[in-house]
Amino acid sequence: MDNKPEHIAIIMDGNRRWARAQGLNINLGHKEGAENLKRIAIYANNIGIKYLTVYAFSTENWKRSEDEVGALMVLLKTYLNDLISSVDTKNVRIKIFGHIESLPDKLRENIEKAIEKTKDNTGLTLCIAFNYGGRDEITRATRNIAKDVEDKKLSIQDIDEDLFKNYLYTKEEPDPDLLIRTSGEIRLSNFLPWQLVYTEFIFVNKYWPEFTEKDLDEAINTYEKRNRNFGGK
């Protein structure tokens, strides 16, 4: 069946629980989760997926311990350097979205470097949502639209779904066809609420570090058997 999703979104859940189950420090769980993202991204590129959007760090994750948050910031910085060297030669383009302005300066530099170095690649677009919250994204978009109306760049009559999409972080990507969430949890956790309205959901009862290329294949096979009618029937 030739019905492969163009855009897959993943909530990479369960790094901490995987680490605890192994008797490891939770930061090692995040490290293994990052390594798994690299494996899955390269595999998704190899099988022709055009967009992969992953939830790496939410605006709510700042509530975790200072040690864990600090380790996650260091991990992303290190991971981006490693990711550039491993995926750039495989034609993967990296995009990172969220409230990037509030991140540490050095981390922002690494983010900008990763985006710039891979911007002309034409294979998979790997979108990493970092310091991202769906309600925050919609609130920011609304505020920016209101400012443009106030500045007379827009009229209220100009506002429709297409215009609103152009104020979102994901304005250059199509909405996800398929969402996968690992760890057995069955909720969206403030991830892409605008973009996921017609997305097919698959929940996998495995922690993210355990999720394999075979699991991705099985999720795609399940997706291909579904009938997407977008409210037409």
SVG drawing of the C-alpha trace seen along z (x, -y; Angstrom):
<svg xmlns="http://www.w3.org/2000/svg" viewBox="-20 -51 51 55">
<polyline fill="none" stroke="black" stroke-width="0.4" points="0.0,0.0 1.5,-3.3 0.2,-5.6 3.3,-6.5 3.0,-9.5 4.8,-12.6 5.1,-14.0 5.5,-12.0 5.4,-13.6 6.8,-11.8 6.3,-12.5 9.5,-10.8 8.3,-9.8 9.8,-7.5 13.5,-8.4 13.4,-8.8 11.3,-5.7 13.5,-3.6 16.6,-4.8 15.0,-3.9 14.0,-0.5 17.6,0.1 18.9,-1.2 20.5,-4.2 20.7,-7.9 17.9,-9.6 20.3,-11.8 21.6,-8.6 18.1,-7.9 18.0,-11.3 21.3,-10.5 20.1,-7.2 16.9,-8.9 19.0,-11.4 21.0,-8.6 17.8,-6.9 16.5,-10.0 19.6,-10.0 19.0,-6.4 15.3,-6.9 15.9,-10.2 18.5,-8.6 16.2,-5.6 13.2,-7.9 15.3,-9.7 16.4,-6.4 12.8,-5.2 11.7,-8.5 9.8,-10.3 9.9,-14.1 9.3,-15.6 9.9,-14.3 8.9,-16.6 9.9,-15.5 9.0,-16.9 12.3,-17.2 11.7,-19.7 8.4,-21.4 7.9,-24.8 6.6,-22.7 9.9,-20.8 11.5,-23.8 9.7,-22.5 12.0,-19.6 15.1,-19.7 17.8,-22.2 20.3,-19.3 18.1,-17.6 17.3,-20.7 21.0,-21.7 21.9,-18.2 19.3,-18.5 20.7,-21.8 24.2,-20.4 22.9,-17.3 21.2,-19.3 24.3,-21.3 26.5,-18.2 23.9,-16.3 23.5,-19.1 27.3,-19.1 27.2,-15.3 24.0,-15.3 25.4,-17.8 28.4,-15.5 26.2,-12.4 23.2,-13.6 24.6,-16.4 26.3,-13.9 23.0,-12.1 21.2,-15.2 19.1,-15.8 17.9,-19.4 17.6,-20.4 15.1,-22.9 14.5,-23.8 11.5,-25.7 10.1,-26.9 10.8,-29.8 14.5,-29.8 15.1,-33.4 15.1,-32.4 17.7,-29.6 21.4,-30.1 23.5,-32.0 25.9,-29.2 23.0,-26.8 21.4,-29.3 24.6,-29.6 24.7,-25.8 21.1,-25.8 21.8,-28.6 24.9,-26.7 22.9,-23.4 20.2,-25.2 22.6,-27.2 24.9,-24.2 22.0,-22.0 19.6,-24.5 20.3,-23.5 19.9,-19.8 17.0,-18.3 16.3,-15.0 14.4,-14.6 13.5,-17.8 14.1,-17.0 12.1,-19.5 13.0,-19.5 10.5,-21.2 12.6,-22.6 11.3,-24.9 8.0,-24.4 4.4,-24.6 1.4,-24.4 -0.7,-26.9 2.3,-29.2 2.7,-29.0 -1.0,-29.9 -0.8,-32.7 2.3,-34.1 0.8,-33.8 -2.4,-35.7 -0.3,-38.4 1.7,-38.9 -1.4,-39.0 -3.0,-41.6 0.2,-43.7 0.1,-43.6 -3.6,-44.7 -2.7,-47.5 0.1,-48.5 -2.4,-48.4 -0.4,-45.7 -3.5,-43.5 -7.3,-44.1 -9.4,-41.9 -11.1,-40.6 -7.7,-39.2 -7.6,-36.7 -8.4,-33.1 -6.9,-29.7 -4.3,-30.1 -3.1,-33.4 -3.0,-32.1 -0.8,-29.2 1.7,-31.7 2.2,-32.9 3.1,-29.5 6.5,-28.0 5.6,-25.3 4.4,-27.6 6.8,-26.1 5.8,-22.4 2.6,-20.5 0.6,-19.3 1.6,-15.9 -0.1,-12.9 0.9,-10.6 1.6,-11.1 3.4,-8.5 3.7,-8.7 5.9,-6.2 5.7,-5.0 2.0,-4.0 0.7,-7.4 -2.4,-8.5 -2.4,-12.3 -0.8,-15.1 0.8,-17.0 0.5,-20.4 2.2,-19.3 1.1,-20.9 -2.6,-21.4 -3.3,-23.4 -1.4,-21.1 -2.7,-17.8 -6.5,-18.2 -6.6,-15.7 -3.6,-13.6 -3.8,-9.9 -2.6,-8.8 -0.7,-5.7 0.4,-5.0 3.2,-2.6 3.7,-0.8 7.5,-1.1 9.8,-3.7 11.4,-6.0 14.9,-4.5 13.4,-1.1 11.6,-2.3 13.2,-0.8 13.1,-1.1 10.8,1.9 8.4,0.1 8.4,-2.8 7.7,-0.5 4.8,1.1 3.3,-2.4 3.6,-3.3 1.9,-0.1 -1.0,-0.8 -1.3,-4.3 -1.5,-3.0 -4.5,-0.9 -6.5,-3.8 -9.1,-5.7 -8.5,-9.4 -11.6,-11.3 -11.0,-14.7 -14.6,-14.9 -15.9,-14.2 -17.9,-11.1"/>
</svg>
